[in-house]
Amino acid sequence: MRIIEFEEIYQMGQKAFSIVMDEIEHNPQLLLCAATGSSPLPLYRNLAEEAKKRTALFEQLRIIPLDEWVGLPSSKGSCNAFLQKHILRPLMVAQQRYFPFNLETENLEEECLRIQAMVKEQGPIDLCILGLGKNGHLGFNEPANELQPHCHIADLTMESQQHSMIMDASTKPTRGITLGIQDILSSRRILLMVSGSGKEEAKKQLLSTEINPQCPASLLWKHDNVDCLVVRQN
């Protein structure tokens, strides 16, 4: 794991941008797994600015979301809405190159199988963008004695249920759908972005290098191509 620390979040965003651009320029059809939340936002904004200058740059890019809330209507709080706003529309990614979760289905277990088949067909994931949860989670791979390898329905911890993305939701989701830890670790390259308050303990556990499923992010030490970008907290 390559760990780089920054004083400001915009500096982290610039470094992340250079990493992503290098990958896309080497592989325009790159399959990008995209996380939501505040940590990757500076990256996405930099990509959006680049798209204004080079309109054809991202036309072959493929996008798969990392996770989604279950039971949250298609609103501004959904992961889909976030990705549409910050990646798909600004980068002009065609909808046929976007592979979202379908939460309109009545059978979520079948949806997990569909997503898993899609990952196998389209993958492997070339670059996986991740944020660090306050409890060390990756996507909705929550702390547990044993982590699920593939796409699954997860019961959300209180930390996840209090996420800023869903603060305005009339009914707070208690479950999420997420790619599994093995799906993440099968990515060719991983970019973990760490910023925001309340993550000191999770960051400490991650940087200790001890692998513990109670801190899902620590399993990234099993991967040999991870960039971990960290904003120092004053």
MARBA-3410 file (N, C-alpha, C, O; in Angstrom, 1 decimal):
234
0.8,-1.2,0.0,0.0,0.0,0.0,0.9,1.2,0.0,1.8,1.4,0.8 ~ 0.6,2.1,-0.9,1.4,3.4,-1.0,0.6,4.5,-0.3,-0.5,4.8,-0.8 ~ 1.1,5.0,0.8,0.3,5.9,1.6,0.9,7.3,1.4,2.1,7.5,1.6 ~ 0.1,8.3,1.0,0.5,9.6,0.9,-0.4,10.5,1.7,-1.6,10.4,1.6 ~ 0.2,11.4,2.5,-0.6,12.3,3.3,-0.6,13.7,2.7,0.4,14.1,2.1
-1.7,14.4,3.0,-1.9,15.8,2.5,-2.4,16.7,3.6,-3.0,16.3,4.5 ~ -2.1,18.0,3.5,-2.6,19.0,4.4,-4.0,19.4,4.1,-4.8,19.6,5.0 ~ -4.3,19.4,2.8,-5.7,19.9,2.4,-6.3,18.9,1.4,-5.7,18.1,0.7 ~ -7.7,18.9,1.5,-8.4,17.9,0.7,-8.2,18.2,-0.8,-8.3,17.2,-1.6 ~ -8.0,19.4,-1.2,-7.9,19.7,-2.6,-6.6,19.1,-3.2,-6.5,18.7,-4.3
-5.6,19.0,-2.3,-4.3,18.4,-2.7,-4.5,16.9,-2.9,-4.0,16.3,-3.9 ~ -5.3,16.3,-2.1,-5.6,14.8,-2.3,-6.4,14.7,-3.6,-6.1,13.7,-4.3 ~ -7.3,15.6,-3.9,-8.1,15.5,-5.1,-7.2,15.6,-6.3,-7.5,15.0,-7.3 ~ -6.2,16.5,-6.3,-5.3,16.6,-7.4,-4.5,15.3,-7.6,-4.3,14.9,-8.8 ~ -4.0,14.7,-6.6,-3.2,13.5,-6.7,-4.1,12.4,-7.2,-3.7,11.6,-8.1
-5.3,12.2,-6.7,-6.2,11.2,-7.2,-6.6,11.4,-8.6,-6.6,10.5,-9.4 ~ -6.7,12.7,-9.0,-7.0,13.0,-10.4,-5.9,12.5,-11.3,-6.1,11.9,-12.4 ~ -4.6,12.7,-10.9,-3.5,12.3,-11.7,-3.4,10.8,-11.9,-3.1,10.3,-12.9 ~ -3.8,10.1,-10.8,-3.8,8.6,-10.8,-4.9,8.1,-11.8,-4.6,7.3,-12.6 ~ -6.1,8.7,-11.7,-7.2,8.3,-12.5,-6.9,8.6,-14.0,-7.2,7.8,-14.9
-6.4,9.8,-14.3,-6.1,10.2,-15.6,-5.1,9.3,-16.3,-5.2,8.9,-17.4 ~ -4.1,8.9,-15.5,-3.1,8.0,-16.0,-3.7,6.7,-16.4,-3.3,6.1,-17.5 ~ -4.6,6.2,-15.6,-5.2,4.9,-15.9,-6.1,5.0,-17.1,-6.1,4.1,-18.0 ~ -6.9,6.1,-17.2,-7.8,6.2,-18.4,-7.0,6.4,-19.7,-7.4,5.9,-20.7 ~ -6.0,7.2,-19.6,-5.2,7.4,-20.9,-4.5,6.1,-21.3,-4.3,6.0,-22.5
-4.2,5.2,-20.4,-3.6,4.0,-20.8,-4.7,3.0,-21.2,-4.5,2.0,-22.0 ~ -5.9,3.2,-20.7,-7.1,2.2,-21.0,-8.4,3.0,-21.1,-9.1,3.1,-20.1 ~ -8.7,3.6,-22.2,-9.9,4.4,-22.3,-11.2,3.7,-22.0,-12.2,4.3,-21.6 ~ -11.2,2.3,-22.1,-12.4,1.5,-21.8,-12.4,1.0,-20.4,-13.1,0.1,-20.1 ~ -11.6,1.7,-19.6,-11.5,1.3,-18.2,-12.8,1.1,-17.5,-13.8,1.8,-17.6
-12.9,0.0,-16.7,-14.1,-0.2,-15.8,-13.8,0.3,-14.4,-12.9,-0.2,-13.7 ~ -14.5,1.4,-14.1,-14.3,2.2,-12.9,-15.4,1.9,-11.9,-16.6,2.1,-12.2 ~ -15.0,1.4,-10.7,-16.0,1.2,-9.6,-15.9,2.5,-8.8,-14.9,2.9,-8.3 ~ -17.1,3.1,-8.6,-17.1,4.5,-8.0,-17.8,4.5,-6.7,-19.0,4.1,-6.6 ~ -17.1,5.0,-5.7,-17.8,5.2,-4.4,-18.4,6.6,-4.4,-18.1,7.5,-5.2
-19.3,6.8,-3.4,-19.9,8.1,-3.2,-19.4,8.7,-1.9,-18.5,8.1,-1.3 ~ -19.9,9.8,-1.5,-19.5,10.5,-0.3,-18.6,11.7,-0.6,-18.3,12.0,-1.7 ~ -18.1,12.3,0.5,-17.4,13.6,0.4,-15.9,13.4,0.0,-15.3,14.2,-0.6 ~ -15.3,12.2,0.4,-13.9,12.1,0.1,-13.5,12.1,-1.4,-12.6,12.7,-1.7 ~ -14.3,11.4,-2.2,-13.9,11.4,-3.6,-14.4,12.6,-4.4,-14.1,12.7,-5.6
-15.2,13.5,-3.8,-15.8,14.6,-4.5,-14.7,15.5,-5.2,-14.9,15.8,-6.4 ~ -13.6,15.8,-4.5,-12.6,16.7,-5.2,-12.1,16.0,-6.5,-11.8,16.6,-7.5 ~ -11.9,14.7,-6.5,-11.5,13.9,-7.6,-12.6,14.1,-8.7,-12.2,14.4,-9.9 ~ -13.8,13.8,-8.4,-14.9,13.9,-9.4,-15.0,15.3,-10.0,-15.3,15.4,-11.2 ~ -14.8,16.3,-9.2,-14.9,17.7,-9.7,-13.7,18.0,-10.7,-13.9,18.7,-11.7
-12.6,17.5,-10.4,-11.4,17.6,-11.3,-11.7,16.9,-12.6,-11.3,17.4,-13.7 ~ -12.2,15.7,-12.5,-12.6,15.0,-13.8,-13.6,15.8,-14.6,-13.5,15.8,-15.8 ~ -14.6,16.4,-13.9,-15.6,17.1,-14.6,-15.0,18.3,-15.3,-15.4,18.7,-16.4 ~ -14.0,19.0,-14.7,-13.4,20.1,-15.3,-12.6,19.7,-16.5,-12.5,20.4,-17.6 ~ -11.9,18.5,-16.4,-11.2,18.0,-17.6,-12.1,17.6,-18.7,-11.7,17.8,-19.9
-13.3,17.1,-18.4,-14.2,16.8,-19.5,-14.7,18.0,-20.3,-15.0,17.8,-21.4 ~ -14.7,19.2,-19.7,-15.0,20.4,-20.4,-14.0,20.7,-21.5,-14.3,21.3,-22.5 ~ -12.7,20.3,-21.2,-11.6,20.6,-22.1,-11.5,19.5,-23.2,-11.1,19.8,-24.3 ~ -11.7,18.3,-22.8,-11.5,17.2,-23.7,-12.8,16.3,-23.7,-12.9,15.3,-23.0 ~ -13.7,16.7,-24.5,-15.1,16.2,-24.4,-15.2,14.7,-24.8,-16.1,14.0,-24.3
-14.2,14.2,-25.6,-14.3,12.8,-26.0,-13.5,11.9,-25.1,-13.5,10.7,-25.3 ~ -12.8,12.4,-24.1,-11.9,11.7,-23.2,-12.6,10.5,-22.5,-12.0,9.4,-22.4 ~ -13.8,10.7,-22.0,-14.4,9.7,-21.2,-15.5,8.9,-21.9,-16.3,8.2,-21.3 ~ -15.6,9.0,-23.2,-16.7,8.4,-23.9,-16.7,6.9,-23.9,-17.8,6.3,-24.1 ~ -15.6,6.3,-23.7,-15.5,4.8,-23.6,-15.5,4.3,-22.1,-15.5,3.1,-21.9
-15.4,5.2,-21.2,-15.3,4.8,-19.8,-16.6,4.0,-19.4,-17.7,4.3,-19.8 ~ -16.4,3.0,-18.5,-17.5,2.2,-18.0,-17.5,2.4,-16.5,-16.5,2.4,-15.8 ~ -18.7,2.5,-15.9,-18.9,2.9,-14.5,-19.8,1.8,-13.8,-20.8,1.5,-14.4 ~ -19.3,1.3,-12.7,-20.2,0.5,-11.8,-20.1,1.1,-10.4,-19.1,1.5,-9.9 ~ -21.3,1.3,-9.8,-21.3,1.8,-8.4,-20.8,0.8,-7.4,-21.0,-0.4,-7.6
-20.2,1.3,-6.4,-19.8,0.4,-5.3,-20.9,-0.2,-4.5,-20.9,-1.3,-4.1 ~ -21.9,0.7,-4.2,-23.0,0.3,-3.3,-24.2,1.2,-3.5,-24.2,2.1,-4.3 ~ -25.3,0.8,-2.8,-26.5,1.6,-2.9,-27.4,1.4,-1.6,-27.3,0.3,-1.1 ~ -28.1,2.4,-1.2,-29.0,2.2,-0.1,-30.2,1.4,-0.6,-30.7,1.6,-1.7 ~ -30.7,0.5,0.3,-32.0,-0.2,0.0,-33.1,0.5,0.7,-33.0,0.8,1.9
-34.2,0.7,-0.1,-35.4,1.3,0.5,-35.4,2.8,0.4,-36.3,3.5,1.0 ~ -34.4,3.4,-0.3,-34.4,4.8,-0.4,-34.9,5.1,-1.9,-34.2,4.7,-2.8 ~ -35.9,5.9,-2.0,-36.4,6.2,-3.3,-35.4,6.9,-4.1,-34.4,7.5,-3.6 ~ -35.5,6.9,-5.4,-34.6,7.6,-6.3,-34.6,9.1,-6.1,-35.4,9.8,-6.7 ~ -33.8,9.5,-5.2,-33.8,10.9,-4.7,-32.4,11.4,-4.7,-31.5,10.7,-5.1
-32.2,12.6,-4.3,-30.9,13.2,-4.2,-30.0,12.5,-3.2,-28.8,12.6,-3.3 ~ -30.5,11.7,-2.3,-29.7,11.0,-1.4,-29.2,9.6,-1.8,-28.4,9.0,-1.1 ~ -29.7,9.2,-3.0,-29.3,7.8,-3.4,-27.9,7.9,-4.0,-27.4,8.9,-4.5 ~ -27.2,6.8,-4.0,-25.9,6.7,-4.6,-26.0,6.9,-6.1,-25.1,7.5,-6.7 ~ -27.1,6.4,-6.7,-27.3,6.6,-8.2,-27.4,8.1,-8.5,-26.8,8.5,-9.5
-28.2,8.8,-7.7,-28.3,10.3,-8.0,-27.0,11.0,-7.8,-26.7,11.9,-8.6 ~ -26.2,10.6,-6.8,-24.9,11.1,-6.6,-24.0,10.9,-7.8,-23.3,11.9,-8.3 ~ -23.9,9.7,-8.3,-23.1,9.4,-9.5,-23.6,10.0,-10.8,-22.8,10.5,-11.6 ~ -24.9,10.1,-10.9,-25.4,10.8,-12.1,-25.0,12.3,-12.1,-24.6,12.8,-13.1 ~ -25.1,12.9,-10.9,-24.7,14.3,-10.8,-23.2,14.6,-10.9,-22.9,15.6,-11.6
-22.4,13.8,-10.3,-21.0,14.1,-10.2,-20.1,13.4,-11.2,-19.0,13.8,-11.4 ~ -20.6,12.3,-11.8,-19.8,11.6,-12.8,-20.4,11.5,-14.2,-19.9,11.9,-15.2 ~ -21.6,10.8,-14.2,-22.2,10.5,-15.5,-22.5,11.7,-16.4,-22.1,11.7,-17.5 ~ -23.2,12.6,-15.8,-23.5,13.8,-16.6,-22.3,14.7,-16.9,-22.1,15.1,-18.1 ~ -21.5,15.0,-15.9,-20.3,15.9,-16.2,-19.3,15.2,-17.2,-18.8,15.9,-18.1
-19.2,13.9,-17.1,-18.2,13.2,-18.0,-18.8,12.7,-19.2,-18.2,12.1,-20.1 ~ -20.2,12.9,-19.4,-20.9,12.5,-20.5,-20.8,11.0,-20.8,-20.6,10.6,-22.0 ~ -20.9,10.2,-19.8,-20.8,8.8,-19.9,-22.2,8.3,-20.3,-23.2,8.5,-19.6 ~ -22.2,7.5,-21.4,-23.5,7.0,-21.9,-24.1,6.0,-20.9,-23.4,5.3,-20.2 ~ -25.4,6.1,-20.8,-26.1,5.2,-19.8,-25.9,3.7,-20.1,-25.9,2.9,-19.2
-25.6,3.3,-21.4,-25.4,1.9,-21.6,-24.0,1.5,-21.1,-23.6,0.3,-21.2 ~ -23.2,2.5,-20.7,-21.9,2.1,-20.1,-21.9,2.3,-18.6,-20.8,2.3,-18.0 ~ -23.0,2.4,-18.1,-23.2,2.5,-16.6,-24.1,1.3,-16.2,-25.1,1.0,-16.8 ~ -23.6,0.7,-15.1,-24.2,-0.6,-14.6,-24.7,-0.5,-13.2,-24.1,-1.0,-12.3 ~ -25.8,0.2,-13.0,-26.3,0.4,-11.6,-27.1,-0.8,-11.0,-27.4,-1.7,-11.7
-27.2,-0.7,-9.7,-28.1,-1.7,-9.0,-29.6,-1.3,-9.4,-29.9,-0.2,-9.5 ~ -30.4,-2.4,-9.5,-31.8,-2.2,-9.8,-32.6,-2.5,-8.5,-32.8,-3.7,-8.2 ~ -33.0,-1.5,-7.8,-33.6,-1.7,-6.5,-35.2,-1.7,-6.7,-35.9,-1.7,-5.7 ~ -35.6,-1.6,-7.9,-37.1,-1.7,-8.1,-37.5,-3.2,-8.1,-38.7,-3.5,-8.0 ~ -36.6,-4.1,-8.2,-36.9,-5.5,-8.2,-37.4,-5.9,-6.8,-37.0,-5.4,-5.8
-38.3,-7.0,-6.8,-38.8,-7.5,-5.5,-37.9,-8.5,-4.9,-38.0,-8.9,-3.7 ~ -36.9,-9.0,-5.7,-36.0,-10.1,-5.2,-34.6,-9.5,-5.2,-33.9,-9.6,-6.2 ~ -34.2,-9.1,-4.1,-32.9,-8.5,-4.0,-31.7,-9.5,-4.1,-30.6,-9.2,-4.5 ~ -32.0,-10.8,-3.7,-31.0,-11.8,-3.8,-30.7,-12.1,-5.3,-29.6,-12.3,-5.6 ~ -31.8,-12.1,-6.1,-31.6,-12.2,-7.5,-30.8,-11.1,-8.1,-30.0,-11.2,-9.0
-31.0,-9.9,-7.6,-30.3,-8.7,-8.0,-28.8,-8.8,-7.7,-28.0,-8.4,-8.5 ~ -28.5,-9.4,-6.5,-27.1,-9.6,-6.2,-26.4,-10.5,-7.2,-25.3,-10.3,-7.6 ~ -27.2,-11.6,-7.6,-26.6,-12.6,-8.6,-26.5,-11.9,-9.9,-25.5,-12.2,-10.6 ~ -27.4,-11.0,-10.3,-27.3,-10.3,-11.6,-26.1,-9.4,-11.6,-25.3,-9.4,-12.6 ~ -25.9,-8.7,-10.5,-24.7,-7.8,-10.4,-23.4,-8.6,-10.5,-22.5,-8.2,-11.1
-23.4,-9.7,-9.8,-22.2,-10.6,-9.8,-21.9,-11.1,-11.2,-20.7,-11.1,-11.6 ~ -22.9,-11.5,-11.9,-22.7,-11.9,-13.3,-22.2,-10.8,-14.2,-21.4,-11.0,-15.0 ~ -22.7,-9.6,-13.9,-22.3,-8.4,-14.7,-20.8,-8.1,-14.4,-20.1,-7.8,-15.4 ~ -20.4,-8.2,-13.2,-19.0,-7.9,-12.8,-18.1,-8.9,-13.5,-17.1,-8.6,-14.0 ~ -18.6,-10.2,-13.5,-17.8,-11.2,-14.2,-17.7,-11.0,-15.7,-16.6,-11.1,-16.3
-18.8,-10.5,-16.3,-18.8,-10.3,-17.8,-18.0,-9.0,-18.1,-17.3,-9.1,-19.1 ~ -18.2,-8.0,-17.4,-17.5,-6.7,-17.7,-16.1,-6.6,-17.2,-15.3,-5.9,-17.7 ~ -15.9,-7.3,-16.1,-14.6,-7.1,-15.3,-13.4,-7.9,-15.9,-13.5,-8.4,-17.0 ~ -12.4,-7.9,-15.1,-12.4,-7.4,-13.7,-12.4,-5.9,-13.7,-12.1,-5.2,-14.7 ~ -12.7,-5.3,-12.5,-12.7,-3.9,-12.3,-11.2,-3.4,-12.5,-10.3,-4.0,-11.9
-11.0,-2.4,-13.3,-9.7,-1.9,-13.5,-9.2,-0.9,-12.4,-8.1,-1.0,-12.0 ~ -10.1,-0.1,-11.9,-9.8,0.9,-10.9,-11.0,1.0,-10.0,-12.1,1.3,-10.4 ~ -10.8,0.8,-8.7,-11.8,0.9,-7.7,-11.6,2.1,-6.8,-10.5,2.1,-6.1 ~ -12.5,3.0,-6.8,-12.4,4.2,-6.0,-13.1,3.9,-4.7,-14.3,3.6,-4.7 ~ -12.5,4.1,-3.5,-13.0,3.8,-2.2,-12.9,5.0,-1.3,-12.0,5.8,-1.4
-13.8,5.1,-0.3,-13.7,6.0,0.8,-13.6,5.1,2.1,-14.0,4.0,2.0 ~ -13.1,5.7,3.1,-13.0,5.0,4.4,-14.2,5.4,5.3,-14.3,6.6,5.6 ~ -15.0,4.4,5.7,-16.1,4.7,6.7,-15.6,5.0,8.1,-14.5,4.6,8.4 ~ -16.4,5.6,8.9,-16.0,6.0,10.2,-15.7,4.7,11.1,-15.0,4.7,12.0 ~ -16.4,3.6,10.7,-16.1,2.3,11.4,-15.2,1.4,10.6,-15.1,0.2,10.9
-14.6,2.0,9.6,-13.6,1.2,8.8,-14.3,0.4,7.6,-13.6,-0.4,7.0 ~ -15.5,0.7,7.4,-16.2,-0.1,6.3,-15.7,0.4,4.9,-15.2,1.5,4.7 ~ -15.9,-0.5,3.9,-15.7,-0.2,2.5,-17.0,-0.5,1.8,-17.5,-1.6,1.9 ~ -17.6,0.5,1.2,-18.9,0.3,0.7,-19.8,0.0,1.9,-19.7,0.7,2.9 ~ -20.7,-1.0,1.7,-21.4,-1.5,2.9,-20.9,-2.8,3.4,-21.7,-3.6,3.9
-19.6,-3.0,3.2,-19.0,-4.2,3.9,-18.7,-3.7,5.3,-17.6,-3.1,5.6 ~ -19.6,-4.0,6.2,-19.6,-3.5,7.6,-18.7,-4.4,8.4,-18.4,-5.6,8.0 ~ -18.1,-3.9,9.5,-17.3,-4.7,10.4,-18.1,-6.0,10.8,-19.2,-6.0,11.2 ~ -17.4,-7.1,10.8,-17.9,-8.4,11.1,-16.8,-9.4,11.4,-15.6,-9.1,11.1 ~ -17.2,-10.5,11.9,-16.2,-11.6,12.1,-15.7,-12.2,10.8,-14.6,-12.7,10.7
-16.6,-12.2,9.8,-16.3,-12.7,8.5,-17.0,-11.9,7.5,-18.2,-11.6,7.6 ~ -16.3,-11.4,6.5,-16.8,-10.5,5.5,-17.3,-11.3,4.3,-16.7,-12.4,3.9 ~ -18.3,-10.8,3.6,-18.9,-11.5,2.5,-18.0,-11.2,1.2,-17.6,-10.1,1.0 ~ -17.8,-12.2,0.4,-16.9,-12.0,-0.7,-17.5,-11.3,-1.9,-16.8,-10.5,-2.6 ~ -18.8,-11.5,-2.1,-19.4,-11.0,-3.3,-20.6,-10.1,-3.0,-21.0,-9.9,-1.8
-21.3,-9.6,-4.1,-22.4,-8.7,-3.9,-23.4,-9.3,-3.0,-23.8,-10.5,-3.1 ~ -23.9,-8.5,-2.0,-24.8,-9.0,-1.0,-25.6,-7.8,-0.4,-25.3,-6.6,-0.6 ~ -26.7,-8.2,0.3,-27.5,-7.2,1.1,-26.9,-7.2,2.5,-26.7,-8.2,3.2 ~ -26.6,-6.0,3.0,-25.9,-5.8,4.3,-26.9,-5.0,5.2,-27.6,-4.1,4.8 ~ -26.9,-5.5,6.5,-27.5,-4.7,7.5,-26.6,-3.6,7.9,-25.4,-3.8,8.2
-27.1,-2.4,7.9,-26.2,-1.2,8.2,-26.0,-0.9,9.6,-27.0,-1.1,10.4 ~ -24.8,-0.6,10.0,-24.5,-0.2,11.4,-25.1,1.2,11.6,-25.5,1.9,10.7 ~ -25.1,1.7,12.9,-25.6,3.0,13.2,-24.8,4.1,12.5,-25.3,5.1,12.1 ~ -23.5,3.8,12.4,-22.6,4.8,11.7,-23.1,5.0,10.3,-23.2,6.2,9.8 ~ -23.4,4.0,9.6,-23.9,4.1,8.2,-25.2,4.7,8.1,-25.5,5.5,7.2
-26.1,4.4,9.1,-27.5,4.9,9.1,-27.5,6.4,9.4,-28.5,7.1,9.1 ~ -26.4,7.0,9.9,-26.3,8.4,10.2,-25.4,9.1,9.2,-25.0,10.3,9.4 ~ -25.2,8.5,8.0,-24.4,9.1,7.0,-25.0,10.4,6.5,-26.2,10.5,6.4 ~ -24.2,11.4,6.2,-24.7,12.7,5.7,-25.5,12.6,4.4,-26.3,13.5,4.2 ~ -25.3,11.6,3.6,-26.0,11.5,2.3,-27.5,11.3,2.6,-28.3,11.7,1.8
-27.9,10.7,3.7,-29.3,10.4,3.9,-29.9,11.2,5.1,-30.9,10.8,5.7 ~ -29.2,12.2,5.5,-29.7,13.0,6.7,-31.1,13.6,6.4,-31.9,13.7,7.4 ~ -31.4,13.9,5.2,-32.7,14.5,4.8,-33.8,13.4,4.5,-34.9,13.8,4.2 ~ -33.4,12.2,4.5,-34.4,11.1,4.1,-35.4,11.0,5.2,-35.1,11.0,6.4 ~ -36.7,10.9,4.8,-37.8,10.8,5.7,-37.7,9.5,6.5,-38.1,9.4,7.6
-37.3,8.4,5.8,-37.1,7.1,6.4,-35.7,6.7,6.1,-35.3,6.5,5.0 ~ -35.0,6.5,7.2,-33.6,6.1,7.1,-33.4,4.6,6.7,-34.0,3.8,7.3 ~ -32.6,4.4,5.6,-32.4,3.0,5.2,-31.7,2.2,6.3,-30.8,2.8,7.0 ~ -32.0,1.0,6.5,-31.4,0.1,7.4,-30.6,-1.0,6.7,-29.9,-1.8,7.4 ~ -30.7,-1.1,5.4,-29.9,-2.1,4.6,-29.3,-1.4,3.4,-29.8,-0.4,3.0
-28.3,-2.0,2.9,-27.7,-1.6,1.7,-27.3,-2.8,0.8,-27.2,-3.9,1.3 ~ -27.0,-2.5,-0.4,-26.5,-3.5,-1.4,-25.1,-3.1,-1.8,-24.9,-1.9,-2.0 ~ -24.2,-4.0,-1.8,-22.8,-3.6,-2.0,-22.0,-4.7,-2.7,-22.3,-5.9,-2.6 ~ -21.0,-4.3,-3.5,-20.0,-5.3,-3.9,-19.3,-5.9,-2.7,-19.1,-5.2,-1.7 ~ -18.9,-7.1,-2.8,-18.2,-7.8,-1.7,-16.7,-7.5,-1.6,-16.2,-6.9,-2.5
-16.1,-7.9,-0.5,-14.7,-7.6,-0.3,-13.8,-8.3,-1.3,-12.8,-7.7,-1.7 ~ -14.2,-9.5,-1.8,-13.4,-10.1,-2.8,-13.6,-9.4,-4.2,-12.6,-9.4,-5.0 ~ -14.8,-8.9,-4.5,-15.0,-8.1,-5.7,-14.0,-6.9,-5.7,-13.4,-6.6,-6.7 ~ -13.9,-6.3,-4.5,-13.0,-5.1,-4.4,-11.5,-5.5,-4.6,-10.8,-4.9,-5.3 ~ -11.2,-6.6,-3.9,-9.8,-7.1,-3.9,-9.4,-7.6,-5.3,-8.2,-7.8,-5.6
-10.3,-8.0,-6.1,-10.1,-8.5,-7.5,-9.8,-7.4,-8.4,-9.4,-7.6,-9.6 ~ -10.0,-6.1,-8.0,-9.7,-5.0,-8.9,-8.2,-4.9,-9.2,-7.3,-5.3,-8.4 ~ -7.9,-4.4,-10.4,-6.5,-4.3,-10.8,-5.8,-3.3,-10.0,-4.6,-3.5,-9.6 ~ -6.4,-2.2,-9.7,-5.8,-1.1,-8.9,-6.9,-0.5,-8.0,-8.1,-0.5,-8.4 ~ -6.5,-0.1,-6.8,-7.4,0.4,-5.8,-6.9,1.8,-5.4,-5.8,2.0,-5.1
-7.9,2.7,-5.3,-7.6,4.1,-4.8,-8.4,4.4,-3.6,-9.7,4.5,-3.8 ~ -7.9,4.4,-2.4,-8.6,4.7,-1.2,-8.3,6.1,-0.8,-7.2,6.6,-0.6 ~ -9.4,6.9,-0.6,-9.3,8.3,-0.2,-9.9,8.5,1.2,-11.0,8.1,1.4 ~ -9.1,9.1,2.0,-9.5,9.2,3.4,-9.5,10.7,3.8,-8.4,11.3,3.8 ~ -10.7,11.2,4.2,-10.8,12.6,4.7,-12.0,12.7,5.6,-12.8,11.7,5.6
-12.1,13.8,6.3,-13.3,14.0,7.1,-13.1,13.6,8.6,-12.1,12.9,8.9 ~ -13.9,14.2,9.4,-13.8,14.0,10.9,-14.4,12.6,11.3,-15.2,12.0,10.6 ~ -14.0,12.2,12.5,-14.6,11.0,13.1,-14.0,9.7,12.6,-14.6,8.6,12.9 ~ -12.9,9.8,11.8,-12.4,8.6,11.2,-11.0,8.2,11.8,-10.3,7.4,11.3 ~ -10.7,8.9,12.9,-9.3,8.7,13.5,-9.0,7.3,13.9,-8.0,6.8,13.6
-10.0,6.6,14.6,-9.8,5.3,15.0,-9.7,4.3,13.8,-8.9,3.4,13.8 ~ -10.6,4.5,12.9,-10.6,3.6,11.7,-9.2,3.8,10.9,-8.7,2.8,10.4 ~ -8.8,5.1,10.8,-7.5,5.3,10.1,-6.4,4.7,10.9,-5.4,4.1,10.3 ~ -6.4,4.8,12.2,-5.4,4.2,13.1,-5.3,2.7,12.9,-4.2,2.1,12.7 ~ -6.5,2.0,12.8,-6.5,0.6,12.6,-6.0,0.2,11.2,-5.3,-0.8,11.1
-6.4,1.0,10.2,-5.9,0.7,8.9,-4.4,0.8,8.8,-3.8,-0.1,8.2 ~ -3.9,1.9,9.3,-2.4,2.1,9.2,-1.6,1.3,10.1,-0.3,1.2,9.9 ~ -2.2,0.5,11.0,-1.5,-0.4,11.8,-0.9,-1.6,11.0,-0.1,-2.3,11.5 ~ -1.5,-1.8,9.9,-1.2,-2.9,8.9,-1.8,-4.3,9.4,-1.6,-5.3,8.7 ~ -2.4,-4.3,10.6,-3.0,-5.5,11.1,-4.3,-5.8,10.3,-5.2,-4.9,10.2
-4.5,-7.0,9.7,-5.7,-7.3,9.0,-6.7,-7.9,9.9,-6.5,-8.9,10.6 ~ -7.8,-7.2,10.0,-8.9,-7.6,10.9,-10.2,-7.3,10.3,-10.5,-6.1,9.9 ~ -11.1,-8.3,10.1,-12.4,-8.0,9.5,-13.3,-7.0,10.2,-14.3,-6.5,9.7 ~ -12.9,-6.7,11.5,-13.7,-5.7,12.2,-13.3,-4.3,11.7,-14.0,-3.3,12.0 ~ -12.3,-4.2,10.9,-11.9,-3.0,10.2,-11.8,-3.5,8.7,-10.7,-3.7,8.3
-12.9,-3.5,8.0,-12.8,-4.1,6.6,-11.8,-3.4,5.7,-11.2,-4.1,4.9 ~ -11.5,-2.2,5.9,-10.5,-1.5,5.1,-9.1,-2.1,5.3,-8.3,-2.0,4.4 ~ -8.9,-2.7,6.4,-7.6,-3.3,6.6,-7.3,-4.5,5.7,-6.1,-4.9,5.5 ~ -8.3,-5.1,5.1,-8.1,-6.2,4.1,-7.4,-5.7,2.8,-6.9,-6.5,2.0 ~ -7.4,-4.4,2.7,-6.7,-3.8,1.5,-5.2,-4.1,1.5,-4.5,-4.0,0.5
-4.7,-4.4,2.7,-3.3,-4.8,2.8,-3.0,-6.1,2.1,-1.8,-6.4,1.8 ~ -4.0,-6.9,1.7,-3.8,-8.1,0.9,-3.6,-7.8,-0.5,-3.1,-8.7,-1.3 ~ -3.9,-6.6,-1.0,-3.7,-6.2,-2.4,-2.4,-5.6,-2.6,-1.9,-4.9,-1.8 ~ -1.8,-5.8,-3.8,-0.5,-5.3,-4.1,-0.4,-4.1,-4.9,0.6,-3.6,-5.3 ~ -1.6,-3.4,-5.1,-1.6,-2.2,-5.9,-2.7,-1.2,-5.4,-3.7,-1.0,-6.0
-2.4,-0.7,-4.2,-3.3,0.2,-3.5,-2.6,1.5,-3.3,-1.5,1.6,-2.8 ~ -3.3,2.6,-3.7,-2.9,4.0,-3.3,-3.8,4.5,-2.2,-5.0,4.5,-2.4 ~ -3.3,4.8,-1.1,-4.1,5.3,0.1,-3.7,6.8,0.3,-2.6,7.1,0.7 ~ -4.7,7.7,-0.1,-4.5,9.1,0.1,-5.2,9.6,1.3,-6.4,9.4,1.4 ~ -4.5,10.3,2.2,-5.0,10.6,3.5,-4.8,12.1,3.7,-3.7,12.7,3.5
-5.9,12.8,4.1,-5.8,14.2,4.6,-5.6,14.2,6.1,-6.4,13.7,6.8 ~ -4.5,14.9,6.5,-4.3,15.0,7.9,-5.3,15.8,8.6,-5.8,16.8,8.1 ~ -5.7,15.4,9.8,-6.7,16.1,10.6,-5.9,16.9,11.7,-5.1,16.4,12.4 ~ -6.2,18.2,11.7,-5.5,19.1,12.7,-6.1,18.9,14.1,-5.6,19.6,15.0
END
